Amino acid sequence: IIYTGSKDNSLYAVCTNGTLSWKYKTYGEIHSVPAIANGKVCFGSENPDFSVYCLNSTTGEALWRHTFYRKEYFEGGMFHAPPAMIGNRVLIGEEGGKRGVRSSGVSVSPSPSKFYAFDAETGNISWEFAASDWIVTAPAVAYGKVFFSTKWSGDVYALNVSDGSLVWKAEGNSAPVVAGGSVFVGSAGAIYSFDADTGKLLWKHET
């Protein structure tokens, strides 16, 4: 099954022969690449929906939806980044702050955003962490930590998956990659390698 979101506010499950298995309608565009694990498919939606969804990956049945939408204000963040699923956690960062309903030509300003861990069974927030700026790239999970970066301020964070506590913070704004005890991340003009446990800079390659 191929799972893909669409600007028509729907998540599609398409068989590899091209036939539609199921389709689930949300209240916002879906730019968040879905994550699939343990019979679940999870993803975030854009403003004004501003929600995280978890569906049965076989049937498309809604298991839970956690929404941050406030109907009295057409404002709030959006979930553009893909989630990561590990154990009983759904991990995802928001593109937060007062945004309004996004439309072509409307300028927006970066603002503090949160990274969330949801209980995969209930959709309740297990913990949250306040980051410096928009989170738009995929997180990486390894060694009991989740690594993610921010778009404009160019910070890369390492948090404990268990409780969301900060382990270290360094420089970088691309999607991090973890291998061999190191975290690799890019920024404007350089690629960095950090020690995954301590955040110590191992090397920097200017591009």
Backbone torsions as a table, in degrees:
resi	resn	phi	psi	omega
1	ILE	NA	135.9	174.8
2	ILE	-104.9	125.0	179.8
3	TYR	-107.5	127.8	-179.1
4	THR	-148.0	140.6	175.4
5	GLY	-88.9	169.0	-175.7
6	SER	-146.5	159.1	174.5
7	LYS	-72.9	-5.2	175.0
8	ASP	-88.6	17.6	175.9
9	ASN	71.3	19.3	-175.8
10	SER	-122.2	148.1	168.4
11	LEU	-102.7	130.6	-178.1
12	TYR	-109.8	138.8	169.7
13	ALA	-114.0	111.3	-173.6
14	VAL	-117.6	129.9	176.9
15	CYS	-67.7	156.4	-177.8
16	THR	-67.7	-10.2	172.9
17	ASN	-90.8	3.0	174.8
18	GLY	95.9	-3.6	179.1
19	THR	-86.1	146.6	-179.8
20	LEU	-77.1	124.9	175.4
21	SER	-84.3	-51.1	174.9
22	TRP	-161.6	167.2	-179.5
23	LYS	-141.5	134.5	-179.6
24	TYR	-122.9	127.1	-176.8
25	LYS	-93.9	130.2	175.0
26	THR	-111.3	-164.2	-178.7
27	TYR	-112.8	13.2	179.8
28	GLY	-156.7	161.9	176.4
29	GLU	-59.8	150.4	-179.0
30	ILE	-116.6	103.8	175.0
31	HIS	-104.8	-14.2	-178.6
32	SER	-74.6	117.4	178.3
33	VAL	-65.1	125.5	-174.7
34	PRO	-69.8	151.8	173.0
35	ALA	-109.6	142.7	-176.1
36	ILE	-127.0	127.1	176.5
37	ALA	-164.4	144.8	172.1
38	ASN	54.0	39.9	177.4
39	GLY	76.5	12.7	-179.2
40	LYS	-123.8	149.2	170.6
41	VAL	-125.1	126.1	-174.9
42	CYS	-124.6	147.2	-177.7
43	PHE	-165.0	166.5	175.9
44	GLY	-112.3	163.1	-179.7
45	SER	-122.3	163.2	-176.8
46	GLU	-86.3	169.4	171.8
47	ASN	-61.9	142.4	7.3
48	PRO	-88.0	-0.5	-178.1
49	ASP	-67.4	-50.3	174.4
50	PHE	49.0	61.5	-175.3
51	SER	-138.2	160.1	169.7
52	VAL	-113.2	131.9	-176.7
53	TYR	-115.8	149.2	171.5
54	CYS	-133.9	122.2	-176.7
55	LEU	-120.8	158.0	168.9
56	ASN	-69.3	121.7	-172.8
57	SER	-69.7	-18.3	-179.7
58	THR	-89.1	-41.6	-172.9
59	THR	-106.1	-20.0	-174.8
60	GLY	82.4	4.9	178.6
61	GLU	-66.7	136.6	178.5
62	ALA	-71.9	124.1	175.9
63	LEU	-92.6	-41.3	172.6
64	TRP	-164.3	160.6	174.2
65	ARG	-138.5	126.6	174.3
66	HIS	-111.5	114.7	-176.2
67	THR	-111.7	145.5	175.4
68	PHE	-111.0	6.4	-176.6
69	TYR	-68.2	134.3	174.2
70	ARG	-117.1	112.2	-172.7
71	LYS	-68.0	-19.7	-179.3
72	GLU	-75.0	-18.1	177.4
73	TYR	-132.2	130.1	173.1
74	PHE	-85.4	70.4	-177.1
75	GLU	-149.2	172.8	-179.2
76	GLY	126.3	-170.1	-177.2
77	GLY	-95.7	-165.4	176.4
78	MET	-150.3	158.1	177.1
79	PHE	-105.0	102.1	179.4
80	HIS	-101.1	-30.5	-177.0
81	ALA	-74.9	151.4	171.5
82	PRO	-71.6	150.6	172.0
83	PRO	-84.6	169.2	167.6
84	ALA	-123.8	144.2	179.1
85	MET	-119.5	125.7	-180.0
86	ILE	-145.1	124.1	-177.4
87	GLY	58.5	-124.0	179.2
88	ASN	-103.3	26.8	-177.3
89	ARG	-117.9	139.9	166.5
90	VAL	-113.8	116.8	-172.9
91	LEU	-110.8	126.4	-177.4
92	ILE	-156.1	143.8	176.9
93	GLY	-104.6	149.5	-179.1
94	GLU	-101.2	157.7	167.9
95	GLU	-102.1	89.6	-160.7
96	GLY	-99.0	-168.1	179.6
97	GLY	90.2	172.4	179.5
98	LYS	-69.0	118.2	-173.7
99	ARG	-120.2	-35.5	-169.2
100	GLY	75.1	175.9	176.5
101	VAL	-76.5	117.7	-173.5
102	ARG	-68.8	134.6	174.5
103	SER	-143.3	162.4	-175.3
104	SER	-60.4	133.5	175.5
105	GLY	88.6	-6.3	179.8
106	VAL	-87.8	120.1	-179.6
107	SER	-77.0	147.2	179.0
108	VAL	-130.5	158.4	-179.4
109	SER	-117.6	141.5	177.2
110	PRO	-66.1	150.2	-178.4
111	SER	-155.7	163.0	-178.1
112	PRO	-54.3	142.4	-178.2
113	SER	-135.0	160.6	-177.5
114	LYS	-113.7	150.4	172.2
115	PHE	-109.3	130.9	-171.9
116	TYR	-117.8	148.8	166.4
117	ALA	-118.7	119.9	178.3
118	PHE	-104.6	147.5	170.0
119	ASP	-70.5	121.9	-174.2
120	ALA	-66.1	-19.9	-178.8
121	GLU	-89.4	-36.7	-172.4
122	THR	-109.6	-24.1	-174.5
123	GLY	83.4	1.9	176.3
124	ASN	-73.5	149.9	177.3
125	ILE	-75.6	121.7	177.2
126	SER	-81.8	-40.5	173.5
127	TRP	-162.4	164.1	175.9
128	GLU	-142.1	152.6	-177.9
129	PHE	-133.5	131.0	-179.5
130	ALA	-86.5	113.9	177.9
131	ALA	-97.9	172.7	-172.4
132	SER	-78.1	-20.1	-165.8
133	ASP	-164.1	-177.9	-179.1
134	TRP	-57.1	141.1	175.5
135	ILE	-113.9	110.0	-173.0
136	VAL	-122.6	-5.4	-178.1
137	THR	-110.3	167.2	-177.0
138	ALA	-71.8	139.9	173.3
139	PRO	-79.5	160.9	172.2
140	ALA	-118.6	141.9	-178.1
141	VAL	-123.7	125.6	177.2
142	ALA	-166.3	153.0	174.3
143	TYR	57.2	32.7	179.3
144	GLY	75.1	13.5	-177.9
145	LYS	-128.3	157.0	171.3
146	VAL	-118.0	133.9	-177.2
147	PHE	-116.1	133.0	177.3
148	PHE	-151.6	165.6	-178.2
149	SER	-129.3	165.8	178.0
150	THR	-110.8	152.0	-169.0
151	LYS	-73.5	-54.4	-169.6
152	TRP	-95.2	-41.8	-177.8
153	SER	-77.2	-19.7	176.0
154	GLY	69.3	46.2	177.2
155	ASP	-109.4	140.8	171.3
156	VAL	-115.4	133.2	-174.5
157	TYR	-115.6	148.4	168.9
158	ALA	-122.8	119.5	179.9
159	LEU	-118.8	152.1	170.4
160	ASN	-72.4	128.0	179.8
161	VAL	-62.6	-31.9	-173.8
162	SER	-66.7	-40.2	-173.9
163	ASP	-137.2	0.7	177.6
164	GLY	78.1	9.6	179.9
165	SER	-72.5	146.2	-178.2
166	LEU	-75.0	128.3	175.5
167	VAL	-96.0	-49.4	174.8
168	TRP	-160.1	165.6	180.0
169	LYS	-139.7	137.7	-178.6
170	ALA	-146.0	-161.5	-174.4
171	GLU	-103.9	139.1	176.1
172	GLY	151.3	149.8	-179.9
173	ASN	-138.5	12.1	173.0
174	SER	-95.0	174.5	174.7
175	ALA	-66.5	124.1	-178.7
176	PRO	-73.5	152.1	174.9
177	VAL	-126.4	137.5	-176.3
178	VAL	-118.6	131.2	176.3
179	ALA	-161.4	142.5	173.0
180	GLY	57.7	32.7	178.5
181	GLY	80.7	7.8	-179.3
182	SER	-122.8	154.1	173.7
183	VAL	-112.5	125.8	-179.9
184	PHE	-109.8	130.1	-177.7
185	VAL	-149.1	145.1	178.9
186	GLY	-103.5	162.4	172.1
187	SER	-149.5	-174.9	-180.0
188	ALA	-65.6	103.5	173.9
189	GLY	96.3	1.7	-177.8
190	ALA	-158.3	157.8	169.8
191	ILE	-119.2	135.2	-176.2
192	TYR	-117.9	150.8	169.2
193	SER	-124.5	124.4	179.9
194	PHE	-118.3	149.0	171.2
195	ASP	-66.8	127.1	-173.4
196	ALA	-65.5	-28.0	-178.0
197	ASP	-84.4	-39.8	-171.2
198	THR	-110.4	-19.5	-174.9
199	GLY	80.5	4.8	178.6
200	LYS	-62.8	134.6	177.9
201	LEU	-69.6	119.5	179.2
202	LEU	-90.3	-42.3	173.1
203	TRP	-162.3	162.8	178.3
204	LYS	-136.6	128.1	178.8
205	HIS	-116.3	116.2	179.7
206	GLU	-78.7	137.3	-178.2
207	THR	-115.7	NA	NA
